[in-house]
């Protein structure tokens, strides 16, 4: 189950860290789709996507990290989008549970 996120956690691949605690890592996306584009994921590879069984506590920690990071960036007042993808047809390219936060500009409607 070694993927790019697991390798980032191990320090084998560099990443611009925005937030980190014992269980969650938030990094800047290397191919941003907005002025601010962050990726939030659990350090431990416990699920591949939101379709898997995910402990409620882990989801709570992920969304707590999203709240903290967006507040620190000041986009909690202007707005942001949280996105996750399930499987390749939806755009998932890494089989490790993760969420994207897009912000910092007016986003197109979806």
C-alpha positions in Angstrom: 0.0 0.0 0.0 2.9 2.4 -0.6 1.7 5.5 -2.5 3.0 9.0 -2.9 1.2 10.2 0.3 2.8 7.3 2.4 6.2 8.3 0.9 5.6 12.0 1.8 4.8 11.0 5.4 8.0 9.0 5.5 10.0 12.0 4.3 11.0 10.2 1.0 9.3 12.8 -1.1 9.4 16.5 -0.3 6.2 18.4 0.1 5.2 21.9 1.2 3.5 21.2 4.6 0.8 23.6 5.7 -0.4 21.7 8.8 0.6 18.5 10.6 -0.4 16.7 13.7 0.0 13.1 14.9 -2.5 11.7 12.5 -3.2 14.3 9.7 -1.0 16.0 7.1 -2.0 19.0 5.0 0.2 19.9 2.0 0.1 22.2 -1.0 -1.0 20.5 -4.2 1.7 20.2 -6.8 -0.8 20.9 -9.6 -3.0 23.6 -8.1 -6.5 24.1 -9.5 -7.0 27.3 -7.6 -4.9 30.1 -6.0 -5.0 28.0 -2.8 -5.1 24.2 -3.3 -4.4 22.0 -0.4 -4.5 18.2 0.1 -5.5 16.8 3.4 -4.9 13.1 4.2 -4.4 10.8 7.1 -0.8 9.8 7.7 -1.8 6.2 8.2 -3.1 4.5 5.1 -6.4 3.3 6.5 -8.7 3.8 3.5 -8.4 4.3 -0.2 -11.4 6.6 -0.7 -14.6 7.7 1.0 -16.3 4.6 -0.2 -14.3 2.5 2.3 -15.2 2.2 6.0 -13.6 5.2 7.7 -13.5 5.6 11.5 -15.6 8.5 12.5 -12.8 9.9 14.7 -10.5 10.1 11.7 -13.1 12.0 9.7 -13.6 14.3 12.6 -9.8 14.9 12.7 -9.7 15.6 9.0 -12.4 18.2 9.1 -11.0 19.7 12.2 -7.7 20.2 10.3 -9.6 21.7 7.4 -11.3 24.2 9.8 -8.0 25.1 11.4 -6.1 25.6 8.1 -8.8 27.6 6.4 -9.1 29.8 9.4 -5.3 30.3 9.5 -5.4 31.2 5.8 -8.3 33.6 6.3 -10.5 31.8 3.8 -13.0 30.7 6.4 -14.6 34.1 5.9 -14.4 34.4 2.1 -15.2 30.8 1.3 -13.6 27.5 0.2 -14.5 24.2 -1.4 -13.8 20.7 -0.1 -13.6 18.0 -2.7 -12.9 14.3 -2.7 -12.8 11.9 -5.6 -13.7 8.2 -5.7 -12.0 6.1 -8.5 -10.4 7.2 -11.7 -13.6 8.4 -13.5 -14.0 11.0 -10.8 -10.3 12.0 -11.0 -8.8 10.0 -8.1 -5.2 9.4 -9.0 -3.9 8.3 -5.6 -5.6 5.4 -3.8 -5.2 6.9 -0.3 -8.1 8.7 1.3 -7.6 12.5 0.8 -9.6 15.7 0.4 -8.8 18.8 -1.5 -9.4 22.4 -0.3 -9.7 25.0 -3.0 -9.8 28.7 -2.1 -8.3 32.1 -2.5 -10.3 33.2 -5.5 -13.9 33.1 -6.9 -14.4 29.5 -7.9 -16.5 28.4 -10.8 -19.9 26.8 -10.1 -20.0 23.1 -10.3 
